[in-house]
């Protein structure tokens, strides 16, 4: 590995969305050199959000989606010419979270036969064609838990394992400091060609990759005495002393005094349900098909849910704002979205994203693995 590029290995990002996983990898020291997003509004949101965040962080490089074609229509030569105009480098990575609705229990459950499920196959095809040093594929846990998809997944993994050491694990965002119990499966692949001398020892251990563990928040869902819910709406509550406030929805709520100065804080869907009916929904009453209200001193089940529905504020009769949903995904306030663009698209993009601290933790694990084992290369 080139000593001058230890901290900025180039990465290709597929299904980039709003760039939340990209952000985590950039925070870990990777360079996102190429992005792909088919949805034109998502592409605009990505450009605005990542650019504003980069500028605030002192990085003056404007963000843009390099390619807005469907992955079906993008050729490998096109990707290489756009990402690497000076020639394909020896070491680079690929990251992506193919649309997962066909594998989700809340989705269509069509699996690999669904239109979105097929995009996972196409992503694997691109890995084998581009031959990156490493790859990351993120998806819902239904991809490995459902018997209907697990068998075919093993077939796909066997294709990858001809050229890559592959490992995967379920990771929960709550265990990485995000106030959201969001479990996703992460597949990690490392090129066998780059690790020729250590293939045998790696093969002997079925789980060889050092997936990240946060000692502070590990097993957070069970180790803390979370308050009982639901409780009566509007009731005064005190946070239990042992609960980390950063794992509570309260840490994401925009205070009334900051509504006018916090970007995207005043953007939320209007409610048309009678106030009397809303008052009857208790704080923390999330076991409902609709109009789920969060508890201020608990984590959120998701950022959004169902058909792009957004949770109710714990103690106000409104839905969460764009800024509050972004915070639940671990996105810094310097990531700012244009007010003029579709509110529905914003929430859909946020809900599809990978929580930034979780993405960063995965990226750091990959970076450490590559650097610690650099003597295995060539």
Order of alpha helices (4+ residues) and beta strands (2+ residues): beta-alpha-beta-alpha-alpha-beta-alpha-beta-alpha-alpha-beta-beta-alpha-alpha-alpha-alpha-alpha-alpha
